[in-house]
Amino acid sequence: MNLNGALSIASGGLANITRQLNVVSQNVANAGTPGYARELAQQQSITADGIGMGVRTLATTRATDELLSGEILHQNATVAGLTTRQNAMSAIDAASGTPATGDGIAARLGALRDAFSSLLTSPDNQAAQRQVVGAAQTLATGINRLSDTYATQRQNAQDAISGDIATLNATLSGIGALSDRIIKLRGTGSSTADLENQRDAAVTGLSQLIDVKSLAQPNGALILLTPSGLSLPTGAGQARFAAADAVLTPTAFYPGGGAPAVTLAGIDVTRQISGGRIGANLQLRDGVLPTFQAELDEFAQNLASRLDAQGLRLFSDPAGLVPAGGGVPVQTGYVGFAGIIGVNPAVLANTAQVRDGTTVIAGSPFGASAFTPNPAGGPAGFTTAITRVLDYALGAEAQAGVAQPGSATAGLGPAGTLAAPYAAPATLAGLAATLTAAQAQVSGAVTQQAATETTVQTMLTGKLSAETGVSVDTEMASMITLQSAYGANAKVVAATQTMWDQLLASVK
C-alpha cells in the first residue's frame, strides 16, 4: 500500500470515529429523555481484491422494537383515559359524602326520617316542625350539590374535548411535517434517526389523546390508525378534526341532542375515537355522567312524588310543582330535576304544614289512600300526615297491601337510552343507598383499574428502555474504544505525514 492509500484510510477512519463519537454524545445527552431510542452509528468496510481500503460511514439508525412500542402506545392511551375518568370521579366522590360524616344522601334522608319521628311525639312543637323543614332543606341541598357536580364534570369533559381536539390537530400536523423531512432525507441516503426520535415523541404525546396504532413505511412515512380503523390525517392540506364548543344542560345528549359530535372532514367520527383523554371525556360526557344524573333525577322525583302522594308536598321545584312520571321517555318532564329540587315554598312559608299536610288525596286502590289535611284551627296533635310519611312515603308500600310504584331503571335520560346498573329497591332509603353504592363502585373500579394499568405501563416502558434506551455505561465503554481507535488512526496520519516530509526532503 502506498502512502496516499494509508493516509486515505486513516483519514476516513478519523472521520468515521468522529461521527461515532457524535452519536455517543447524542445518546448520553438524551439518556434521561422518555421514549428516546438509542442511535447506532453504522459503517461498512471497503475492500478491493480482498485488501482493506478503509471504512464508509453510513446513515445512523436506531435501536427499535416496533411490537413493544405499539403495546406502549395502547397502554399510554389506556392510562391517560383512566386518569381522566378518575379525576372526574374523585370530584363526585367528594360531593357524594361519606356515611361516617353523615353527609351522603342516604344519611340525610335518614336524618329527615328521624326529624319526622321526633315530630310525631310532639306534632304541635314549632321547633320540631322547623327541624323537619331544616332536614328537608339539607337533603335537597345535598341532592342539588351532587347534581351540580355531575353538570360541572360533564361541562369540563366537553370543554376538554374541544381543547384536546385542537391539540390533536396540531400534533398530527407536526408529525406530518417530520414525516415529510424523513422521506426527503431517506431519498438522499442521509440519516433520519434524530427526526424519527422526534416523531416518536410526538406519537407518544398523541397516545395521551387517543388510542393510536403506528405503522412505519419503508420510505419513512408513518400511517396512524385508531383501533376502529380510522386513518388519522397527517399530510399538509388534509382535513382535520373538529368539535364545536357547547354549554351542556341536563337535557343535552349525543347524538342529535345538543352534545356536539367530533367530526373529520365534516363526517361524524365520535364513535370511532376511543382511549386517551378524548375517548375518556366522550365516555364521561355521553355515558357515565348522564347516567349518574338520570339515577339522581329518578331518586329526586320519587322522593317528591311519594311524599306528595301521601298529602304532603314537602319537596318541589321552585314554583312549588312536583313533576309527574310516566312520560315517554320515562323521565320526560323531570330530566335535571335533581338540580332544582327544594323545599316547597308554601311549606317554607308555613312550617306547620309538615304536621297538617298540604294536599287533599282522593285515594286509589292502586296507590295511596284518601287523605284530608288538618284544617286551619284543627287539632294541634294532628298526626295523620306524619304517620303517612313515616309508614308509606318512606316505606315500601303506598298503603297497606299496595306496593310503591317502581322506580325506573331503564329508558332513562332525555333520549331514553340510559339504564341504571341495579334493581331499584322499594324504599327511598334503599334507593338512596343503592344509587350511592353503584356510583361508588364505578369510582372504585376506575381507581383499581388505573393502578393496575399504570403498573403494566411502567413495566412495558422499563422493558423498552432496557432494549432500546441509552445505557450510559455502555456508551462510555464505546467512547473509550473509539478514543483508542482515534489515537491509532491519528498515529497513522502522523507517521504518514512524517514519511512524506522525509521523502520530499530527500528529493530536494
C-alpha positions in Angstrom: 0.0 0.0 0.0 1.4 3.4 -0.9 1.4 6.5 1.3 -1.6 8.0 -0.3 -3.6 4.9 0.4 -2.5 4.7 4.1 -3.4 8.4 4.6 -6.8 8.0 2.9 -7.6 5.0 5.1 -6.5 6.7 8.3 -8.3 10.0 7.4 -11.5 8.1 6.6 -11.2 6.2 9.9 -10.9 9.5 11.8 -14.0 10.9 10.1 -15.9 7.7 10.9 -14.8 7.8 14.5 -15.7 11.4 14.8 -19.2 10.6 13.6 -19.5 7.7 16.1 -18.3 10.0 18.9 -21.0 12.5 17.9 -23.6 9.7 18.1 -22.4 8.6 21.5 -22.6 12.2 22.7 -26.1 12.5 21.4 -27.1 9.3 23.2 -25.6 10.4 26.5 -27.3 13.7 26.3 -30.7 12.0 25.9 -30.1 9.3 28.4 -33.0 10.6 30.5 -35.3 11.5 27.7 -38.5 9.4 27.9 -39.0 7.3 24.7 -35.7 8.2 23.2 -34.3 5.3 21.2 -30.6 4.8 21.2 -28.9 5.8 17.9 -26.4 3.5 16.3 -23.6 4.7 14.0 -23.4 2.4 11.0 -20.3 1.8 8.8 -19.2 -0.5 6.1 -15.7 -1.9 5.4 -14.3 -1.1 1.9 -12.2 -3.8 0.2 -10.6 -4.1 -3.2 -9.4 -7.6 -4.2 -9.6 -8.7 -0.6 -7.5 -5.8 0.5 -8.9 -3.4 3.2 -9.3 0.1 1.8 -10.9 1.8 4.8 -14.4 2.4 6.0 -17.6 4.0 4.7 -19.8 5.9 7.1 -23.5 5.0 6.6 -26.7 6.7 7.8 -27.3 6.4 11.6 -30.1 4.0 12.6 -31.9 3.5 15.9 -32.5 0.6 18.3 -36.2 -0.1 18.0 -38.8 -2.7 19.0 -42.0 -1.9 16.9 -44.1 -4.5 18.6 -43.3 -3.4 22.1 -43.6 0.3 21.1 -47.1 -0.4 19.8 -48.1 -2.0 23.1 -46.9 1.0 25.0 -48.9 3.4 22.8 -52.0 1.5 23.6 -51.1 1.4 27.3 -50.5 5.1 27.3 -54.0 5.7 25.9 -55.5 3.4 28.5 -53.8 5.0 31.5 -54.5 8.6 30.2 -58.2 7.7 29.8 -58.4 6.1 33.2 -56.7 9.0 34.8 -59.2 11.4 33.2 -62.1 9.4 34.5 -60.5 9.0 37.9 -60.2 12.8 38.2 -63.9 13.3 37.4 -64.9 10.5 39.8 -62.9 12.0 42.6 -64.9 15.2 42.4 -68.1 13.2 42.5 -66.9 11.1 45.5 -66.3 14.3 47.4 -69.7 15.6 46.6 -71.4 12.3 47.5 -70.1 12.5 51.1 -69.4 9.5 53.3 -71.5 7.5 55.7 -69.1 8.4 58.5 -69.7 12.1 58.2 -73.5 11.7 57.7 -73.0 13.9 54.5 -74.4 11.4 51.9 -77.9 11.4 50.5 -78.8 8.2 52.4 -77.7 9.7 55.7 -79.6 13.0 55.0 -82.7 11.0 54.2 -82.3 9.2 57.5 -82.0 12.5 59.3 -85.3 13.6 57.7 -87.0 10.4 58.9 -85.6 11.0 62.4 -87.0 14.5 62.4 -90.4 13.2 61.4 -90.2 10.6 64.2 -89.5 13.4 66.7 -92.3 15.5 65.4 -94.7 12.5 65.8 -94.2 12.7 69.5 -95.0 16.4 69.7 -96.7 17.5 66.5 -97.6 20.9 67.8 -93.9 21.7 68.7 -92.9 24.5 66.3 -89.2 23.8 66.9 -89.7 20.2 65.8 -91.6 21.4 62.8 -88.7 23.6 61.8 -86.3 20.7 62.4 -88.2 18.7 59.8 -88.0 21.6 57.3 -84.3 22.1 58.1 -83.6 18.4 57.5 -85.6 18.5 54.2 -83.6 21.5 53.1 -80.3 19.7 54.0 -81.4 16.7 51.9 -82.4 18.9 48.9 -79.2 20.8 49.1 -77.2 17.5 49.1 -79.1 16.4 46.0 -78.5 19.8 44.3 -74.8 19.7 45.1 -74.4 16.2 43.7 -76.3 17.2 40.5 -74.3 20.3 40.1 -71.1 18.2 40.4 -72.3 16.0 37.6 -73.1 19.0 35.5 -69.7 20.6 36.2 -67.7 17.5 35.4 -69.8 17.0 32.2 -69.1 20.5 31.1 -65.4 20.0 32.0 -65.4 17.0 29.8 -67.0 18.9 26.9 -64.5 21.8 27.2 -61.6 19.3 27.4 -62.8 17.6 24.2 -62.7 20.9 22.3 -59.3 21.8 23.7 -57.8 18.4 23.1 -59.1 18.2 19.5 -57.1 21.4 18.8 -54.0 19.7 20.3 -54.7 16.6 18.3 -54.7 18.5 15.1 -51.5 20.4 15.9 -49.8 17.2 16.9 -50.9 15.5 13.7 -49.6 18.4 11.6 -46.2 18.2 13.4 -46.0 14.5 12.8 -46.8 15.1 9.1 -44.1 17.8 8.8 -41.5 15.4 10.4 -42.5 12.6 8.1 -42.0 14.8 5.0 -38.5 15.6 6.1 -37.7 12.0 6.9 -39.0 10.9 3.5 -36.9 13.5 1.7 -33.7 12.7 3.7 -34.1 8.9 3.2 -34.3 9.6 -0.6 -30.8 11.0 -0.4 -29.4 8.3 1.9 -29.0 10.7 4.8 -29.5 9.8 8.4 -33.1 10.4 9.8 -32.6 8.9 13.3 -32.9 12.3 15.1 -36.1 13.1 13.2 -37.5 9.7 13.9 -36.9 10.1 17.6 -38.7 13.5 17.4 -41.6 11.9 15.6 -41.9 9.0 18.0 -42.0 11.6 20.9 -44.9 13.3 19.1 -46.7 10.0 18.6 -46.2 9.3 22.3 -47.9 12.6 23.0 -50.7 11.7 20.6 -51.3 8.5 22.5 -52.3 10.5 25.5 -55.2 12.0 23.5 -56.5 8.9 21.7 -55.7 5.2 21.2 -53.5 5.0 18.1 -51.6 2.5 16.1 -48.4 3.5 14.3 -47.3 1.8 11.1 -43.9 2.8 9.7 -43.4 2.6 6.0 -40.1 1.8 4.1 -39.9 5.2 2.6 -40.0 6.9 6.0 -43.8 7.7 6.0 -45.9 6.9 9.0 -49.5 5.7 9.0 -51.6 6.4 12.1 -54.8 4.5 12.8 -57.3 4.2 15.6 -58.3 0.6 16.7 -61.5 1.1 14.8 -59.5 1.6 11.6 -60.0 5.4 11.3 -57.0 6.9 9.5 -55.6 10.0 11.1 -54.7 12.8 8.8 -51.1 14.0 9.0 -50.5 15.4 5.5 -50.4 19.1 4.7 -53.8 20.3 3.4 -55.7 17.3 4.7 -59.0 17.9 6.6 -58.6 17.9 10.3 -60.8 17.0 13.3 -63.4 19.4 14.6 -65.5 19.6 17.8 -67.8 22.6 18.5 -67.9 24.3 21.8 -71.1 23.9 23.7 -72.8 24.6 27.0 -74.4 21.4 28.1 -77.7 21.3 30.0 -79.0 18.1 31.6 -81.3 17.7 28.6 -78.4 17.6 26.1 -77.3 14.3 24.7 -75.4 12.7 21.8 -76.2 12.1 19.1 -78.6 14.8 18.0 -79.4 16.4 21.3 -77.1 19.3 21.6 -73.9 17.5 22.6 -71.7 18.1 19.6 -70.0 15.4 17.6 -66.4 15.0 16.8 -66.1 15.3 13.0 -63.4 14.6 10.4 -63.9 16.3 7.1 -67.5 17.0 8.2 -68.2 13.3 8.9 -69.2 12.3 12.5 -66.4 10.0 13.8 -67.3 10.3 17.5 -67.8 6.6 18.0 -64.6 5.8 16.2 -62.5 7.5 18.8 -61.5 5.6 22.0 -58.9 5.7 24.7 -56.8 8.6 25.8 -58.2 11.8 27.2 -60.5 12.5 24.3 -62.0 9.0 24.4 -62.5 9.1 28.2 -64.1 12.5 28.1 -66.5 11.4 25.4 -67.4 8.4 27.6 -67.9 10.7 30.6 -69.9 13.2 28.6 -72.2 10.8 26.8 -72.5 7.8 29.1 -71.2 7.9 32.7 -72.3 11.3 33.9 -75.7 11.4 32.1 -76.4 8.0 33.7 -75.5 9.3 37.1 -77.7 12.3 36.6 -80.6 10.2 35.4 -80.3 8.0 38.5 -80.3 11.0 40.8 -83.2 12.6 38.9 -85.2 9.4 39.4 -84.5 9.5 43.2 -85.4 13.1 43.4 -88.7 12.6 41.5 -89.5 9.6 43.6 -88.8 11.5 46.8 -91.0 14.4 45.9 -93.9 12.4 44.4 -94.1 9.8 47.1 -94.5 12.4 49.8 -96.9 14.4 47.6 -99.0 11.2 47.1 -99.5 11.0 50.8 -100.7 14.6 51.1 -97.5 16.4 52.0 -95.9 18.4 49.2 -92.6 18.8 51.1 -90.3 18.8 48.0 -91.0 20.6 44.7 -89.4 22.7 42.0 -89.0 26.5 42.7 -92.6 27.0 41.5 -94.0 24.6 44.0 -94.7 21.8 41.5 -93.8 18.1 41.5 -93.1 16.7 38.0 -95.2 13.7 37.1 -93.7 10.4 35.9 -95.0 8.1 33.2 -93.7 10.1 30.2 -92.1 8.8 27.0 -89.2 8.6 27.5 -89.9 7.7 31.1 -88.1 10.8 32.6 -89.7 13.3 30.2 -90.7 16.2 32.4 -88.1 15.8 35.1 -84.7 15.5 33.5 -82.4 17.6 35.6 -85.0 17.8 38.5 -82.3 16.9 41.0 -80.6 20.2 40.2 -83.6 22.3 41.2 -85.4 20.2 43.8 -86.0 22.1 47.0 -88.4 22.5 49.9 -91.9 23.6 48.7 -92.1 27.4 49.1 -95.5 27.0 50.7 -94.0 24.8 53.4 -91.2 27.3 54.0 -93.8 30.0 54.5 -95.8 27.8 56.9 -93.8 25.1 58.6 -96.9 23.8 60.4 -97.8 22.1 57.0 -95.3 19.3 57.8 -97.8 18.4 60.6 -101.0 19.2 58.8 -100.3 18.2 55.2 -100.7 20.2 52.1 -102.9 18.3 49.6 -106.2 16.5 49.5 -105.8 12.9 48.3 -108.8 11.3 46.7 -107.4 7.8 47.3 -107.0 4.9 44.9 -106.9 1.1 45.3 -103.6 1.2 43.4 -101.9 4.0 45.2 -102.2 6.0 48.4 -105.4 6.0 50.4 -107.6 9.1 50.8 -106.4 12.0 53.0 -107.6 15.3 54.1 -105.2 17.9 55.5 -105.7 19.2 59.0 -107.8 22.4 58.5 -106.9 25.7 60.0 -107.7 25.6 63.7 -107.7 21.8 63.6 -106.3 19.6 66.3 -102.8 20.7 67.4 -102.0 17.0 67.9 -102.9 16.0 64.3 -100.5 13.1 63.3 -102.2 11.6 60.3 -99.9 13.3 57.8 -96.8 12.5 59.8 -97.8 8.8 60.1 -98.4 8.6 56.4 -95.0 9.9 55.6 -93.2 7.5 58.0 -95.3 4.4 57.2 -95.8 4.9 53.5 -93.9 7.7 51.8 -90.7 6.5 53.3 -91.8 2.9 53.3 -92.2 0.1 50.7 -96.0 0.5 50.4 -98.2 3.3 49.2 -100.9 2.0 51.6 -101.3 -1.3 53.4 -101.0 -4.1 50.9 -100.3 -1.8 47.9 -96.6 -1.6 46.8 -95.0 1.6 45.9 -94.7 2.4 42.2 -91.5 1.0 41.0 -88.5 3.3 40.4 -87.4 3.3 36.7 -84.0 1.9 35.9 -84.3 1.6 32.1 -85.2 4.1 29.4 -83.6 6.9 31.4 -82.3 10.2 30.3 -83.6 12.8 27.8 -83.4 10.3 25.0 -84.5 7.2 27.0 -81.2 5.4 26.1 -79.7 5.1 29.6 -80.0 2.5 32.3 -79.1 2.1 35.9 -77.0 -0.9 36.7 -79.1 -2.1 39.6 -82.6 -3.3 40.5 -84.3 -0.5 42.4 -85.3 -1.2 46.0 -88.8 -0.4 47.1 -88.0 2.2 49.7 -86.4 5.6 49.2 -83.7 4.7 51.8 -82.9 1.6 49.8 -82.8 3.5 46.6 -80.5 6.2 48.0 -78.1 3.6 49.4 -78.2 1.5 46.2 -77.6 4.6 44.0 -74.7 5.8 46.1 -73.1 2.3 46.2 -73.4 1.8 42.5 -71.7 5.1 41.7 -69.1 4.5 44.3 -68.5 1.1 42.7 -67.9 2.8 39.4 -65.3 5.1 41.0 -63.6 2.3 42.9 -63.4 0.2 39.7 -61.8 3.1 37.8 -59.3 3.7 40.6 -58.3 0.0 40.8 -58.0 -0.4 37.1 -55.9 2.8 36.8 -53.5 1.4 39.4 -53.2 -1.9 37.5 -52.8 -0.4 34.1 -50.2 2.1 35.4 -48.2 -0.8 36.7 -48.4 -2.5 33.3 -47.4 0.7 31.6 -44.3 1.1 33.9 -43.3 -2.5 33.2 -43.6 -2.1 29.4 -41.8 1.2 29.4 -39.0 -0.3 31.5 -38.7 -3.2 29.2 -38.5 -1.0 26.1 -35.9 1.2 27.8 -33.8 -1.8 28.6 -33.9 -2.9 24.9 -33.7 0.4 23.1 -32.8 3.1 25.7 -29.4 4.6 26.5 -27.1 2.9 28.9 -24.5 5.5 30.0 -22.1 2.7 31.0 -22.3 1.1 27.5 -21.8 4.5 25.8 -18.8 5.3 28.0 -17.2 2.0 27.1 -17.8 2.7 23.5 -16.3 6.2 23.9 -13.1 4.7 25.4 -12.9 2.2 22.5 -13.4 5.0 20.0 -10.8 7.2 21.6 -8.3 4.4 21.4 -9.1 3.9 17.7 -8.9 7.6 17.1 -5.4 7.7 18.7 -4.3 4.8 16.5 -5.6 6.4 13.3 -4.0 9.7 14.3 -0.7 8.0 14.7 -1.0 6.6 11.2 -1.7 10.0 9.9 1.2 11.5 11.8 3.6 8.7 10.6 2.4 9.1 7.1 3.0 12.9 7.2 6.5 12.3 8.6 7.3 9.9 5.8 6.0 12.4 3.3 8.2 15.1 4.8 11.3 12.8 4.7 10.5 11.8 1.1 10.2 15.4 -0.1 13.4 16.3 1.8 15.4 13.5 0.0 14.1 14.7 -3.4 15.3 18.2 -2.7 
